[in-house]
């Protein structure tokens, strides 16, 4: 199935850079990005071994009763975003 969507230019530009860095077309990259969020098993250029390992560890921690507060999660995501933006300037 083909679907056309409108993506804001800054987001498209980031996706284009990430696709180029991953060595795949923008179509494949965006398709994999959507699939990543809805598939049971992450795969493709977005699902790096490091990301999958982090997801598995988080899943195990949650199963073991460990968790994060929303403030801890926000802090962690902000740090990861800042690091990514530094490595991938707009």
N, C-alpha and C positions, 0 to 999 in steps of 0.2 A: 504494500500500500504506500502510495506517495502522498505527502501532505506538505503544503506550503505554510510556513510560519514567518512572522515578522520578528526579527531580533534587533534590539537597539544597537546602533553602530558600535558603541564602546564594547559591548558584550561580544558582538560578532568579531571585532578586531582581536579581542583576547582569545577567542576560540580559534581564529585563523592562525594566530601565532602559536598556540598550543598544538594545533594540527600540524603545522609545519615542523615544529620541534619534535613531534611524534613520528613524522615521516608518513602521514596519511592525509587524504583529502579532507577538506572541511566537511563535505557531506558525510564521510565515514565517521569523522570525529564527533559530529553532532549526533549522528545516529547512535554511536556507542555511548555518548553521554546520556542520552535518554534511556537507552537500554540498561545502562549501569544502574539507574535508580529504580528500575522496575523488575529486572531479572533476579531470580533467586541466587544465581552464581555470578559475581562480578567478573568481567572479562574485557578484553580489548585494550586500546591504548591508554584508557583512563585508569583501568584497574592494574596498577603497577604491583609488583610483588610486595613492595613496602606498604602500599595502601591495603592490600588484602590481609597482610600480616597484622596491621593495626586494627582492622575490622574484626579479625578473628580474636585478637587479644581483648578487645572491647566486649565482644560477645561472651567470651569466657569470664571476664570480670563481672559482667552483669549477671550471668548465670550463678556466679559465686557470691552474689549479694553486694558486690562492690559497685559503686556508682559515682557520678559527679553531680554536684549542684549545678544549677543553671549558670551561676556566676563563674564557676570553674570552667564550665563548657565554653561560655562566652570568652573568657580570658584565653583559653587554649586556641579557639578558633581565630581570635583576633591576632594572636602571635603567628599562627600558621599562615593567615592571610597576608600579614605584613611581610613575612619571609618570602612568600610566593611573589608578591608584588615587587619586592626588591630584586628578586631573581628574574622577573619578567616585567620590566618597566613598560608602562603604556606609551 
